[in-house]
C-alpha cells in the first residue's frame, strides 16, 4: 500500500492511498479460502467448490466488503502513523466511474482513494501563573431572604371566592378572545385564565380595566401593544379583548409560619428560609462563576493565537447563525431593526466562531495535560437532566443518545469544559471582592461582544395579552444579555463550545 501526501498547506492535508490490484486480489483469495468450507452451493460438496467458481459467485461481494473495511479502518491507521489528529472526520473520495469501480471489484485495477482533512494545530501550553481574576462575592442579608420568602408565600397564598367587585390584589378567573381590526389573532385566546390584578403579568392597561368587574360580567377591553412587543404583527397595534369574568377571589392574609412551610412540603419556616437562602446563593454563585469564567476565557484568548481548522469554525459559525436566524424569525425583526446589517452581523459571528473554536482547543489541551476526565456518573446525571426536561419522551431520548455518537459528545463537552475551568482556578490568582447585588447583576461595561443568555425564553405563544417580560437568567455560563440588539441574543463568548 502506498501512502502519498499530495497537499500540506497550513492545517490542510490530502493523502492519496494506493493499494495495488495484486494486493487486493491476495486479500480476496484469503477471504475466499476462509469461506470455502462454509458456503453451500448446489452441485458441490462442502469444501469442494472450485476456487474459480467460488470467486465468480462471491468475489464481487467479498471485494466490496474489503473496500468498505479499508475505507473504514485505514484513515485512522494512516493518521496514527503520521502522528496527526484530524479536526473532523476525514473526507474520503474514490472513483465514481462505474467501469473503474467494476475493475477494482474484479481486482483488475489498483484501488485508489484520497483522504482530505485538517489537522488539529499543535498547541504549546503556556504558564497560567499570569492569569489574574476577580471573584465578585455578595453577602446575602436576612432582609433579602425574607423578601424572597414573602414572594413564595404570596404565590402559595389561598384565595376565597368573593361577592362584589374586583380590586387590586384580587384574582380574576376569565375567558378572553383578543382581536385586531375585529379579527381574532393567534395566541390571543384563553379559557379559565387566572390573573392577580396588579401583578403586571399582562400588557399595560389590561389589568387596570378589570378593576371593578364582578363574576358574570362581560367586558371589552381596549389596549395597545407596546411598540417593542416581540410579535411584530401585534407591535404598536390597538387590540380588543372580549372578556367573560367567571370568578373573583380575594387573597387570604400572608403568614410565614410552619403551617405555610408544611403546605410547601417542608417541616418548618426555618427550613423554608434555609432553602430560599440556598437558592439565592446558587443564583449569585452562577453569576459570579459566569463572570469569573469570562475573565479566564478573555485572558486565554489573548495568550493563544494560532490558525483554527476551517471546518470546525464553519460548523460553529453555522450553529450560531442558525440560532440567530431562528431568533429573528420568531421575533419578526430584521437586522436593520437592531441598528446593524446582515453583513456586519456575519463578520461578528465569524469572529465569535473562531474564538470559540480556538478556546475549545486550548481548554481541551489543558484538560488533557491535566488528566481531566468526565466520569460515567457525571454523564448519567447530565443525561438524566435532559430526560427531566422532556417528560414522556424518555425512551426516544435514550435511543437518540445510544444511536448518535455525537449526542453523547455534546453532553460531555460542557462538563469537560467546566472541569477544566475548575482546574485552572486552582492554578491562577483569584482575588475575592465584596460587591452589592446591583453590581453583580450589572452588565460589564466596555465589552463589544454580545453576551446574551442562550437559554432565554422565547415569547409566550398562548396568551398574547400577557406581558413578554423575561428576566435575564443566570443559567450556564452565559452573561446577561444586552438589551439593544435582538439578533445577538443567542450567541455568547462565555463558552468555548
KEDODO-466807 format. One record per residue (C-alpha): chain; x, y, z. Coordinates in nm, 4 decimals, always signed. Example, Ala and Ser with C-alpha at 12.3 -4.5 7.8 and 13.67 -1.06 7.14 Angstrom:
2
   unit         xx         yy         zz
      A    +1.2300    -0.4500    +0.7800
      A    +1.3670    -0.1060    +0.7140
//
This chain:
497
   unit         xx         yy         zz
      A    +0.0000    +0.0000    +0.0000
      A    +0.1293    +0.3419    -0.0955
      A    +0.0503    +0.6491    +0.1138
      A    +0.1395    +0.9696    -0.0696
      A    +0.0934    +1.3197    +0.0722
      A    -0.0394    +1.5390    -0.2073
      A    -0.1274    +1.8522    -0.0072
      A    +0.0184    +2.0131    +0.3038
      A    -0.0888    +2.3757    +0.3287
      A    -0.1338    +2.5179    +0.6755
      A    -0.3606    +2.2725    +0.8550
      A    -0.4959    +2.1176    +0.5351
      A    -0.3787    +1.7727    +0.4318
      A    -0.4593    +1.5471    +0.1384
      A    -0.3346    +1.1897    +0.1246
      A    -0.3510    +0.9590    -0.1759
      A    -0.3747    +0.5918    -0.0856
      A    -0.2990    +0.3276    -0.3499
      A    -0.3493    -0.0441    -0.2914
      A    -0.2168    -0.2480    -0.5866
      A    -0.4598    -0.4791    -0.7613
      A    -0.2410    -0.7800    -0.6772
      A    -0.2670    -0.6972    -0.3064
      A    -0.6438    -0.6654    -0.3340
      A    -0.6570    -0.9981    -0.5151
      A    -0.4432    -1.1570    -0.2462
      A    -0.6810    -1.0320    +0.0244
      A    -0.9738    -1.1594    -0.1823
      A    -0.8194    -1.5062    -0.2143
      A    -0.7633    -1.5199    +0.1623
      A    -1.1299    -1.4401    +0.2228
      A    -1.2416    -1.6967    -0.0347
      A    -1.0253    -1.9598    +0.1351
      A    -1.1944    -1.8753    +0.4650
      A    -1.5452    -1.9185    +0.3276
      A    -1.4972    -2.2203    +0.1016
      A    -1.5792    -2.4682    +0.3793
      A    -1.8768    -2.2624    +0.4998
      A    -2.0739    -2.1925    +0.1834
      A    -2.3278    -2.4278    +0.0327
      A    -2.3605    -2.4287    -0.3472
      A    -2.5885    -2.6696    -0.5288
      A    -2.3933    -2.9365    -0.7182
      A    -2.0833    -2.9184    -0.4992
      A    -1.9885    -3.0919    -0.1764
      A    -1.8879    -2.8671    +0.1164
      A    -1.5282    -2.7523    +0.0724
      A    -1.5080    -2.8842    -0.2846
      A    -1.6237    -2.5744    -0.4739
      A    -1.3585    -2.4807    -0.7336
      A    -1.1860    -2.1502    -0.6475
      A    -1.2764    -2.0005    -0.9846
      A    -1.6456    -2.0753    -0.9333
      A    -1.6348    -1.9525    -0.5754
      A    -1.4759    -1.6293    -0.6976
      A    -1.7390    -1.5919    -0.9678
      A    -2.0233    -1.6298    -0.7178
      A    -1.8881    -1.4417    -0.4161
      A    -1.5878    -1.2451    -0.5448
      A    -1.7579    -0.9144    -0.6098
      A    -1.9481    -0.9019    -0.2797
      A    -1.6382    -1.0005    -0.0789
      A    -1.4295    -0.7414    -0.2609
      A    -1.6935    -0.4770    -0.1850
      A    -1.6667    -0.5700    +0.1837
      A    -1.2883    -0.5392    +0.1619
      A    -1.3144    -0.1937    +0.0063
      A    -1.5528    -0.0798    +0.2820
      A    -1.3246    -0.2175    +0.5535
      A    -1.0201    -0.0449    +0.4062
      A    -1.2017    +0.2872    +0.3787
      A    -1.3305    +0.2457    +0.7351
      A    -1.0066    +0.1379    +0.9037
      A    -0.7186    +0.2861    +0.7059
      A    -0.7795    +0.6572    +0.7731
      A    -0.7349    +0.6075    +1.1483
      A    -0.4231    +0.3964    +1.0973
      A    -0.2741    +0.6413    +0.8479
      A    -0.3291    +0.9420    +1.0753
      A    -0.1839    +0.7488    +1.3689
      A    +0.1265    +0.6549    +1.1709
      A    +0.1714    +1.0196    +1.0724
      A    +0.1271    +1.1382    +1.4306
      A    -0.1683    +1.3563    +1.3310
      A    -0.5148    +1.4190    +1.4694
      A    -0.7905    +1.5187    +1.2311
      A    -1.0061    +1.8119    +1.3388
      A    -1.3107    +1.6483    +1.1817
      A    -1.3942    +1.3186    +1.0156
      A    -1.1645    +1.2905    +0.7101
      A    -1.3375    +1.3279    +0.3760
      A    -1.2869    +1.0213    +0.1574
      A    -1.3036    +1.0383    -0.2201
      A    -1.2795    +0.7494    -0.4624
      A    -1.3688    +0.6896    -0.8227
      A    -1.7297    +0.7360    -0.9258
      A    -1.6703    +0.5878    -1.2684
      A    -1.8752    +0.2695    -1.2947
      A    -1.6278    +0.0904    -1.5254
      A    -1.3324    +0.1678    -1.2971
      A    -1.5314    +0.0514    -0.9939
      A    -1.6079    -0.2791    -1.1680
      A    -1.2386    -0.3304    -1.2447
      A    -1.1458    -0.2626    -0.8815
      A    -1.4037    -0.5151    -0.7602
      A    -1.2617    -0.7648    -1.0107
      A    -0.9062    -0.6979    -0.8826
      A    -0.8067    -0.5775    -1.2280
      A    -0.7175    -0.2226    -1.1230
      A    -0.5418    -0.0618    -0.8278
      A    -0.7762    +0.0636    -0.5570
      A    -0.7123    +0.4333    -0.5016
      A    -0.8769    +0.6831    -0.2709
      A    -0.7876    +1.0182    -0.1175
      A    -0.8189    +1.1478    +0.2365
      A    -0.8825    +1.5182    +0.2830
      A    -0.8722    +1.6625    +0.6322
      A    -0.7430    +1.9355    +0.8572
      A    -0.5062    +1.8546    +1.1390
      A    -0.5500    +1.9905    +1.4863
      A    -0.2936    +2.2651    +1.5333
      A    -0.0073    +2.1980    +1.7736
      A    -0.0629    +2.3960    +2.0935
      A    +0.2289    +2.4754    +2.3195
      A    +0.0757    +2.5414    +2.6574
      A    +0.1890    +2.8499    +2.8426
      A    +0.2118    +2.9097    +3.2141
      A    -0.1168    +3.0027    +3.3766
      A    +0.0532    +3.1884    +3.6581
      A    -0.0041    +3.5232    +3.4896
      A    -0.3802    +3.4860    +3.4788
      A    -0.5446    +3.7041    +3.7414
      A    -0.9186    +3.7185    +3.8014
      A    -1.1569    +3.8843    +4.0432
      A    -1.4306    +3.6820    +4.2068
      A    -1.7269    +3.9015    +4.2966
      A    -1.8980    +3.7947    +4.6173
      A    -2.2323    +3.9163    +4.7511
      A    -2.3314    +3.8931    +5.1166
      A    -2.6921    +3.7815    +5.1401
      A    -2.8849    +3.9737    +5.4032
      A    -3.1700    +3.8414    +5.6133
      A    -3.3904    +4.1119    +5.4582
      A    -3.3299    +3.9731    +5.1100
      A    -3.4094    +3.6209    +5.2262
      A    -3.7273    +3.7404    +5.3969
      A    -3.8285    +3.9319    +5.0852
      A    -3.7996    +3.6180    +4.8722
      A    -3.9770    +3.4058    +5.1323
      A    -4.2610    +3.6595    +5.1232
      A    -4.2861    +3.6167    +4.7458
      A    -4.3018    +3.2407    +4.7914
      A    -4.5745    +3.2843    +5.0494
      A    -4.7700    +3.5180    +4.8221
      A    -4.7505    +3.2723    +4.5333
      A    -4.8791    +2.9964    +4.7612
      A    -5.1464    +3.2011    +4.9315
      A    -5.5068    +3.0880    +4.9264
      A    -5.7861    +3.2785    +4.7547
      A    -6.1508    +3.2705    +4.8558
      A    -6.4340    +3.3483    +4.6173
      A    -6.5952    +3.6791    +4.6976
      A    -6.9060    +3.8654    +4.6024
      A    -6.8684    +4.2115    +4.4683
      A    -6.6160    +4.3995    +4.2614
      A    -6.2565    +4.3014    +4.1928
      A    -5.9836    +4.5176    +4.3434
      A    -5.6090    +4.5204    +4.3010
      A    -5.4686    +4.2084    +4.4624
      A    -5.7791    +4.0036    +4.3835
      A    -5.7601    +3.7062    +4.1494
      A    -5.9849    +3.7043    +3.8457
      A    -6.0690    +3.3881    +3.6530
      A    -6.1812    +3.4606    +3.2982
      A    -6.2128    +3.3606    +2.9339
      A    -6.0962    +3.6089    +2.6731
      A    -6.0608    +3.6477    +2.2970
      A    -5.8159    +3.9030    +2.1581
      A    -5.8846    +4.0754    +1.8253
      A    -5.7064    +4.3185    +1.5975
      A    -5.9280    +4.5011    +1.3485
      A    -6.2109    +4.2755    +1.4595
      A    -6.0257    +3.9532    +1.3742
      A    -5.9083    +3.7092    +1.6430
      A    -5.5307    +3.6627    +1.6337
      A    -5.3165    +3.3598    +1.7145
      A    -5.2255    +3.3319    +2.0809
      A    -5.4867    +3.5830    +2.1880
      A    -5.7437    +3.3408    +2.3252
      A    -5.7523    +3.1655    +2.6626
      A    -6.0027    +2.9954    +2.8894
      A    -6.0114    +2.9824    +3.2690
      A    -5.7127    +3.2143    +3.2775
      A    -5.6277    +3.3327    +3.6267
      A    -5.4801    +3.6781    +3.6788
      A    -5.3930    +3.8580    +4.0001
      A    -5.4746    +4.2225    +3.9387
      A    -5.1729    +4.4452    +3.9849
      A    -4.9247    +4.1663    +3.9150
      A    -4.8172    +4.3221    +3.5837
      A    -4.8330    +3.9895    +3.4021
      A    -5.0408    +4.1219    +3.1137
      A    -4.9704    +4.4096    +2.8790
      A    -5.0126    +4.7642    +3.0146
      A    -5.3713    +4.8748    +3.0585
      A    -5.5248    +4.5264    +3.0560
      A    -5.5341    +4.4664    +3.4300
      A    -5.6400    +4.8216    +3.5157
      A    -5.9609    +4.7777    +3.3157
      A    -6.0535    +4.4667    +3.5143
      A    -6.0628    +4.6547    +3.8427
      A    -6.4294    +4.6725    +3.9428
      A    -6.5579    +4.3729    +3.7451
      A    -6.7781    +4.1070    +3.9061
      A    -6.8365    +3.7374    +3.8370
      A    -7.0627    +3.7039    +3.5338
      A    -6.9581    +4.0364    +3.3806
      A    -6.8764    +4.0570    +3.0124
      A    -6.6462    +4.3385    +2.9132
      A    -6.4481    +4.4509    +2.6110
      A    -6.1039    +4.5804    +2.6969
      A    -5.9117    +4.8011    +2.4566
      A    -5.5323    +4.8148    +2.4801
      A    -5.2360    +4.8992    +2.2598
      A    -4.9497    +4.6551    +2.2284
      A    -4.6084    +4.8085    +2.3094
      A    -4.4078    +4.9203    +2.0060
      A    -4.1305    +4.6772    +2.1017
      A    -4.3666    +4.3817    +2.1524
      A    -4.1864    +4.0633    +2.0368
      A    -4.4645    +3.9616    +1.7965
      A    -4.4119    +4.2120    +1.5173
      A    -4.7622    +4.1573    +1.3749
      A    -4.9009    +4.2962    +1.7026
      A    -4.6363    +4.5531    +1.7995
      A    -4.7844    +4.9023    +1.8312
      A    -5.1330    +4.7894    +1.7300
      A    -5.4597    +4.8528    +1.9086
      A    -5.6420    +4.5383    +2.0151
      A    -5.9652    +4.4487    +2.1880
      A    -6.0208    +4.1609    +2.4271
      A    -6.3699    +4.0238    +2.4833
      A    -6.3577    +3.9133    +2.8467
      A    -6.6020    +3.6922    +3.0363
      A    -6.5435    +3.7026    +3.4113
      A    -6.6045    +3.3664    +3.5786
      A    -6.4869    +3.4308    +3.9328
      A    -6.3434    +3.6975    +4.1577
      A    -6.1449    +3.5764    +4.4567
      A    -5.9881    +3.7704    +4.7421
      A    -5.6439    +3.6790    +4.8787
      A    -5.6008    +3.5379    +5.2258
      A    -5.3555    +3.7040    +5.4614
      A    -4.9947    +3.6032    +5.4100
      A    -4.8367    +3.4410    +5.7119
      A    -4.4873    +3.2986    +5.7155
      A    -4.5027    +3.0142    +5.9641
      A    -4.4625    +2.6401    +5.9973
      A    -4.8091    +2.5856    +5.8509
      A    -4.7006    +2.7582    +5.5278
      A    -4.3836    +2.5504    +5.5188
      A    -4.5799    +2.2267    +5.5600
      A    -4.8116    +2.3350    +5.2799
      A    -4.4994    +2.3539    +5.0638
      A    -4.3829    +2.0117    +5.1783
      A    -4.1267    +2.1350    +5.4327
      A    -4.1055    +2.0761    +5.8033
      A    -4.0722    +2.4332    +5.9283
      A    -4.0468    +2.8009    +5.8382
      A    -3.6783    +2.7931    +5.9315
      A    -3.6233    +2.5172    +5.6761
      A    -3.8071    +2.7264    +5.4146
      A    -3.5786    +3.0217    +5.4822
      A    -3.2762    +2.7946    +5.4655
      A    -3.3808    +2.6652    +5.1239
      A    -3.4557    +3.0144    +4.9935
      A    -3.1146    +3.1358    +5.1115
      A    -2.9543    +2.8422    +4.9338
      A    -3.1374    +2.9264    +4.6116
      A    -3.0226    +3.2886    +4.6282
      A    -2.6666    +3.1760    +4.6947
      A    -2.6879    +2.9419    +4.3955
      A    -2.8172    +3.2189    +4.1681
      A    -2.5486    +3.4621    +4.2747
      A    -2.2900    +3.1853    +4.2578
      A    -2.3829    +3.1180    +3.8946
      A    -2.3412    +3.4853    +3.8082
      A    -2.0123    +3.5013    +3.9953
      A    -1.8767    +3.1980    +3.8152
      A    -2.0003    +3.3238    +3.4807
      A    -1.8041    +3.6484    +3.5237
      A    -1.5048    +3.4569    +3.6560
      A    -1.5090    +3.2246    +3.3581
      A    -1.5412    +3.5169    +3.1198
      A    -1.2255    +3.6713    +3.2634
      A    -1.0356    +3.3438    +3.2243
      A    -1.1501    +3.2937    +2.8652
      A    -1.0667    +3.6519    +2.7713
      A    -0.7128    +3.6139    +2.9034
      A    -0.6644    +3.2762    +2.7363
      A    -0.7864    +3.4330    +2.4131
      A    -0.5122    +3.6950    +2.4448
      A    -0.2473    +3.4339    +2.5276
      A    -0.3109    +3.1971    +2.2369
      A    -0.3140    +3.2959    +1.8707
      A    -0.2996    +3.0220    +1.6094
      A    -0.4712    +2.9077    +1.2912
      A    -0.8000    +2.7303    +1.3570
      A    -0.9361    +2.4414    +1.1483
      A    -1.1753    +2.5972    +0.8970
      A    -1.4187    +2.3051    +0.9121
      A    -1.4606    +2.3411    +1.2883
      A    -1.5067    +2.7167    +1.2545
      A    -1.7580    +2.6676    +0.9755
      A    -1.9609    +2.4217    +1.1840
      A    -1.9547    +2.6553    +1.4852
      A    -2.0494    +2.9557    +1.2742
      A    -2.3381    +2.7693    +1.1099
      A    -2.4708    +2.6705    +1.4518
      A    -2.4571    +3.0308    +1.5740
      A    -2.6084    +3.1715    +1.2561
      A    -2.8952    +2.9236    +1.2525
      A    -2.9767    +3.0188    +1.6094
      A    -2.9647    +3.3892    +1.5290
      A    -3.1803    +3.3415    +1.2181
      A    -3.4387    +3.1461    +1.4171
      A    -3.4480    +3.4197    +1.6801
      A    -3.5066    +3.6835    +1.4152
      A    -3.7820    +3.4784    +1.2544
      A    -3.9556    +3.4248    +1.5884
      A    -3.9347    +3.7911    +1.6863
      A    -4.0349    +3.9128    +1.3393
      A    -3.7434    +4.1554    +1.3394
      A    -3.4628    +4.2288    +1.0942
      A    -3.1007    +4.3300    +1.1340
      A    -3.1985    +4.6839    +1.0354
      A    -3.4393    +4.6935    +1.3291
      A    -3.1374    +4.6360    +1.5514
      A    -2.9144    +4.9073    +1.4010
      A    -2.6901    +4.6641    +1.2164
      A    -2.6688    +4.4823    +0.8842
      A    -2.6534    +4.1171    +0.7925
      A    -2.3006    +4.1654    +0.6601
      A    -2.1769    +4.3189    +0.9863
      A    -2.3545    +4.0513    +1.1895
      A    -2.1943    +3.7748    +0.9825
      A    -1.8496    +3.9274    +1.0366
      A    -1.9094    +3.9464    +1.4105
      A    -2.0302    +3.5883    +1.4375
      A    -1.7432    +3.4628    +1.2230
      A    -1.5008    +3.6132    +1.4751
      A    -1.7024    +3.4639    +1.7603
      A    -1.6928    +3.1196    +1.5966
      A    -1.3140    +3.1425    +1.5568
      A    -1.2771    +3.2464    +1.9209
      A    -1.4918    +2.9589    +2.0444
      A    -1.3020    +2.7018    +1.8388
      A    -0.9642    +2.8383    +1.9474
      A    -1.0596    +2.8432    +2.3144
      A    -1.2129    +2.4986    +2.2854
      A    -0.8853    +2.3597    +2.1524
      A    -0.6860    +2.5362    +2.4237
      A    -0.9117    +2.4093    +2.7015
      A    -0.9030    +2.0603    +2.5521
      A    -0.5232    +2.0628    +2.5548
      A    -0.5112    +2.1989    +2.9102
      A    -0.7587    +1.9366    +3.0256
      A    -0.5758    +1.6526    +2.8523
      A    -0.2422    +1.7526    +3.0024
      A    -0.4033    +1.7873    +3.3475
      A    -0.5752    +1.4490    +3.3234
      A    -0.9252    +1.5945    +3.3369
      A    -1.1897    +1.3324    +3.2641
      A    -1.5668    +1.3118    +3.2626
      A    -1.6869    +1.0130    +3.4605
      A    -1.9737    +0.7884    +3.3619
      A    -2.1631    +0.9024    +3.6721
      A    -2.1342    +1.2626    +3.5564
      A    -2.2574    +1.1651    +3.2113
      A    -2.5515    +0.9730    +3.3555
      A    -2.6518    +1.2689    +3.5720
      A    -2.6346    +1.5034    +3.2723
      A    -2.8440    +1.2706    +3.0587
      A    -3.0946    +1.2369    +3.3434
      A    -3.1282    +1.6152    +3.3482
      A    -3.2040    +1.6020    +2.9772
      A    -3.4728    +1.3413    +3.0395
      A    -3.6338    +1.5572    +3.3070
      A    -3.6784    +1.8368    +3.0558
      A    -3.8806    +1.6169    +2.8207
      A    -4.1264    +1.4099    +3.0250
      A    -4.2909    +1.1355    +2.8248
      A    -4.0102    +1.1244    +2.5700
      A    -3.7532    +0.9422    +2.7810
      A    -3.7384    +0.6344    +2.5573
      A    -3.6804    +0.8351    +2.2396
      A    -3.4114    +1.0486    +2.4029
      A    -3.2241    +0.7467    +2.5378
      A    -3.2382    +0.5841    +2.1948
      A    -3.1051    +0.9054    +2.0432
      A    -2.8043    +0.9048    +2.2761
      A    -2.7413    +0.5374    +2.2046
      A    -2.7614    +0.5719    +1.8273
      A    -2.5882    +0.9072    +1.7786
      A    -2.2237    +0.9181    +1.8945
      A    -2.2206    +1.2956    +1.8606
      A    -2.5109    +1.3294    +2.1029
      A    -2.3076    +1.1948    +2.3944
      A    -2.0178    +1.4183    +2.2932
      A    -2.2455    +1.7232    +2.3091
      A    -2.3291    +1.6317    +2.6689
      A    -1.9706    +1.5540    +2.7623
      A    -1.8158    +1.8723    +2.6162
      A    -1.9681    +2.1322    +2.8533
      A    -1.8985    +1.9110    +3.1557
      A    -1.5356    +1.8736    +3.0475
      A    -1.5095    +2.2484    +2.9910
      A    -1.6350    +2.3302    +3.3388
      A    -1.3950    +2.0805    +3.4944
      A    -1.1060    +2.2423    +3.3077
      A    -1.2159    +2.5810    +3.4422
      A    -1.2197    +2.4272    +3.7919
      A    -0.8653    +2.3030    +3.7314
      A    -0.7487    +2.6460    +3.6157
      A    -0.8970    +2.8078    +3.9256
      A    -0.6519    +2.6028    +4.1317
      A    -0.3572    +2.7450    +3.9371
      A    -0.4395    +3.1096    +3.8738
      A    -0.4559    +3.4120    +4.1038
      A    -0.8107    +3.4666    +4.2309
      A    -0.8957    +3.7740    +4.4357
      A    -1.2302    +3.7939    +4.6146
      A    -1.4137    +4.1244    +4.6023
      A    -1.7254    +4.2108    +4.8022
      A    -1.9895    +4.3706    +4.5776
      A    -2.3538    +4.4647    +4.6028
      A    -2.6270    +4.2673    +4.4336
      A    -2.6699    +4.5524    +4.1855
      A    -2.3006    +4.5482    +4.0968
      A    -2.3047    +4.1735    +4.0422
      A    -2.6122    +4.1920    +3.8212
      A    -2.4901    +4.4910    +3.6219
      A    -2.3693    +4.4352    +3.2649
      A    -1.9946    +4.4579    +3.2320
      A    -1.9048    +4.7820    +3.0598
      A    -1.6810    +4.8259    +2.7593
      A    -1.7364    +4.4833    +2.6086
      A    -1.8273    +4.4944    +2.2445
      A    -1.9205    +4.1310    +2.2011
      A    -2.2671    +4.0015    +2.2501
      A    -2.3306    +3.8216    +2.5740
      A    -2.6911    +3.7126    +2.5526
      A    -2.8319    +3.4306    +2.7536
      A    -2.8761    +3.1445    +2.5078
      A    -3.1442    +2.9964    +2.7271
      A    -3.3667    +3.2998    +2.7440
      A    -3.7307    +3.2072    +2.6959
      A    -3.8940    +3.2686    +2.3626
      A    -4.2070    +3.4871    +2.3599
      A    -4.5088    +3.3097    +2.5015
      A    -4.7488    +3.1926    +2.2348
      A    -5.0595    +3.1087    +2.4352
      A    -5.1892    +3.4420    +2.5520
      A    -5.0748    +3.7449    +2.3603
      A    -5.2268    +3.9659    +2.6270
      A    -4.9503    +3.8605    +2.8606
      A    -4.6583    +4.0931    +2.9072
      A    -4.3464    +3.9483    +2.7470
      A    -4.1151    +4.0208    +3.0346
      A    -3.8340    +3.7675    +3.0611
      A    -3.5804    +3.8373    +3.3343
      A    -3.2226    +3.7691    +3.2424
      A    -3.1304    +3.4200    +3.3518
      A    -2.8068    +3.3149    +3.5101
      A    -2.8031    +2.9620    +3.3765
      A    -2.4908    +2.8038    +3.2356
      A    -2.2071    +3.0395    +3.1638
      A    -2.3902    +3.2972    +2.9578
      A    -2.3523    +3.6610    +3.0537
      A    -2.6508    +3.8889    +3.0997
      A    -2.7997    +3.9929    +2.7685
      A    -2.7573    +4.3373    +2.6239
      A    -3.0900    +4.4944    +2.5502
      A    -3.0015    +4.6672    +2.2251
      A    -2.9614    +4.4035    +1.9600
      A    -3.2101    +4.1184    +1.9417
      A    -3.0237    +3.9427    +1.6588
      A    -2.7416    +3.8928    +1.9039
      A    -2.9447    +3.7277    +2.1718
      A    -2.8213    +3.3757    +2.1452
      A    -2.4510    +3.3962    +2.0874
      A    -2.2121    +3.4178    +2.3755
      A    -1.8402    +3.4470    +2.4197
      A    -1.8672    +3.2988    +2.7675
      A    -1.8253    +2.9497    +2.6351
      A    -1.5688    +2.7672    +2.4291
      A    -1.8283    +2.5230    +2.2984
//
